[in-house]
Every structure is written in C-alpha cells, then in structure tokens.
Amino acid sequence: MPIAIDDSPPKTALTVLPSAVTDLFWLLFWTRKGEDHKLPETVARALTPVPELADRVRRFWGDDYPIYSELVILAHASGHLFDTDPEAFFSALAKAMPALGELELRSETPADRKLILTRLERLGADKHFRARYVQLLRDVWAQVAQLWTREGLPAVQADAGKLSDRAARGADLAELAPRLATLGDENAELARHALARGELALVPGYFGGACLMLDLPGLFLVGTQFDGQGRAESRRLEMEAMASELRVLADPTRLDILEQLAGCPLSVTDLMPMLNLAQPTISAHLRLLREAGLVRPVRSGARTNYVLDTGRLDEILRRPAKLIAKGG
C-alpha cells in the first residue's frame, strides 16, 4: 500500500498527515466544555481556564451543538486542511468564503447536516460575523500556539510517520484507527470505501478526542487521538506478554518435554523415566506449558496424556519476528 507524508494530500491509498485545523476543532470542543470537564492530559497542560473565552465559544453559534465540523469543511475547501500552522487559513477565511460545492456530509445525521449547512450559510452571508468567527478561532489557538510548535507538532508528525510505516507494512485500518468502529458500521463502511478510492486521510491529533470522522468532497477524514503514553504502555504490556511466553520455552527441561510430546501424547508417568525426573517436578513444568497453551491434557480412560499444540508453538516462535518485521 503506497503511503506518503507531504505538505498536501497526495493521491495514494492512505494519506497520513497532521493538521492544525483538526487540533483546533478539538480545542474548540474542550474550551466549550470548560474546566468542569475532565480533559485529556495534553489538553489539560495547554489550557488555562478562561471563563470569558469558554463563554464566547459556547455562545457564538447560539445552539447546543458542541461540534465544529464547519471549521474542518472550510479548511478543506480553502486548501489549508493539512497546514501545520493555521494562520494562513485564518487570513484566507477573513478575506473570503471558499467555494464549498455540494456537501453530502454522509457521515452526519440529517439533523446535524442541516445545522452544519446553516452555520456555513451564515458565515458566507455575513462578512462581519465571519470576522468575529476568525477572531474567536485565533483567540482559542493562541492558548496553545507555543506548545503546539514546541511539542504538539513534532509529536503528531512522529505519530503520522509511525502510522504511515505501519500501514506500508500491512496494518489494516482497524489497527491504525481502532476507535473507528465505535462510530457506527455505516461510517466505518464509508471509511473503507474511501480507502479503496484513495480518498482516506488519517490525522493524528495532539489535542484530539476519541475520534473524528467527516465526509468531505473527495476526502474522508478520520482523526485519531494522539496517545504516546498510552501507546507506549500498550506496547510495554504486549512485550511483557511476549517475553513471558518466551521464558516458558527458555528452559531445557520444558524443551525436552515438548520434544518428547512431538512424537506422541504421553502421561507424567511416561515422562518420568525419559527425563529421569520426579513426578512433582514434571507436573510443575507441565503446568507452565499448559498455562502458555503449549500442551493440553487429554483423558484416556484412567490416564491423562499430554498433547503438544504445534500451532501454538509456531505462533509463539513466529510472533517476535513478525512484530519486528511490521515495525510494531
């Protein structure tokens, strides 16, 4: 699967790029929520509660809709969606509304689509209102501009690179954006179709929430939450589990047991003279092998024989090489 990281969305199967505007999308959401809401760590570090600004964000549209999809739509239409500094977008929007064309917005409910289109219509009809909107965007972004340049942008650029590399090595969409499935089967299907057409963009967000999905003209955007600490923790647990499996094999007696069982099922009594070991010692080793899924007991009359699971053994041995080959 061809992958590209560039300054503009290329015509490839999957575009993986950071976007200052999608991070601003989330900042508007968190600012509206205010200090009473539990914020992600990256947001909590960046936002000092400013009640006046939170009130401006809540009151600006005069509706109860806390999502700012119109922002992403305008950035896409103006060609600034994948800018890493939103100032060019702010300046362009202050001068003129971009041509929006037909907006299907298939990712949205009919009610949400109507509300979004109403917002866009109002911005297009009143340049003074649009100027207030741009100023609000600038004021919200000013809270995090330095942190974004210093930490946020390098972090999501690195994240985008890793996601691109994983995609190039064969990771599917469900692995790259695991929370995609939580947004409904219809949207997940739209994302898969967009991927097949080469019109899917995956955007890691430093200030992002759970997941953003938006159907745009010629592009289906999926925003994912940057979680370096969580991803590192997940990888640590995965590596610990793998190391534990390998430790079961890193014992000469247990390897000997597996070799004996490769010939045929055997009981503890059968193994005792073969290994010249006492029954409790063999039973202890078999318990560890059972817990790892490498052997399983099978009753044969009054006897309990142990059978080697060659598939599980092959899985344990191949897993580290597969993980390294795919880059994690």
C-alpha positions, 0 to 999 in steps of 0.5 A: 500500500503506497503511503506518503507524508507531504505538505498536501494530500497526495493521491495514494491509498492512505494519506497520513498527515497532521493538521492544525485545523483538526487540533483546533476543532478539538480545542474548540470542543474542550474550551466549550466544555470548560474546566468542569470537564475532565480533559485529556492530559495534553489538553489539560497542560495547554489550557488555562481556564478562561471563563470569558473565552469558554463563554464566547465559544459556547455562545457564538453559534447560539445552539447546543451543538458542541461540534465544529465540523464547519471549521474542518469543511472550510479548511478543506475547501480553502486548501489549508486542511493539512497546514501545520500552522493555521494562520494562513487559513485564518487570513484566507477565511477573513478575506473570503468564503471558499467555494464549498460545492455540494456537501453530502456530509454522509457521515452526519445525521440529517439533523446535524447536516442541516445545522452544519449547512446553516452555520456555513450559510451564515458565515458566507452571508455575513462578512462581519460575523465571519470576522468575529468567527476568525477572531474567536478561532485565533483567540482559542489557538493562541492558548496553545500556539507555543506548545503546539510548535514546541511539542504538539507538532513534532509529536503528531508528525512522529505519530503520522510517520509511525502510522504511515510505516505501519500501514506500508507494512500491512496494518489494516485500518482497524489497527491504525484507527481502532476507535473507528468502529465505535462510530457506527458500521455505516461510517466505518463502511464509508471509511473503507470505501474511501480507502479503496478510492484513495480518498482516506486521510488519517490525522493524528491529533495532539489535542484530539478526542476519541475520534473524528470522522467527516465526509468531505468532497473527495476526502474522508477524514478520520482523526485519531487521538494522539496517545504516546503514553498510552501507546507506549504502555500498550506496547510495554504490556504486549512485550511483557506478554511476549517475553513471558511466553518466551521464558516458558520455552527458555528452559531445557527441561520444558524443551525436552518435554515438548520434544518428547510430546512431538512424537506422541501424547504421553502421561507424567508417568511416561515422562518420568523415566525419559527425563529421569525426573520426579513426578512433582517436578514434571507436573510443575513444568507441565503446568507452565506449558499448559498455562502458555497453551503449549500442551493440553491434557487429554483423558484416556480412560484412567490416564491423562496424556499430554498433547503438544499444540504445534500451532501454538508453538509456531505462533509463539516462535513466529510472533517476535519476528513478525512484530519486528518485521511490521515495525510494531 
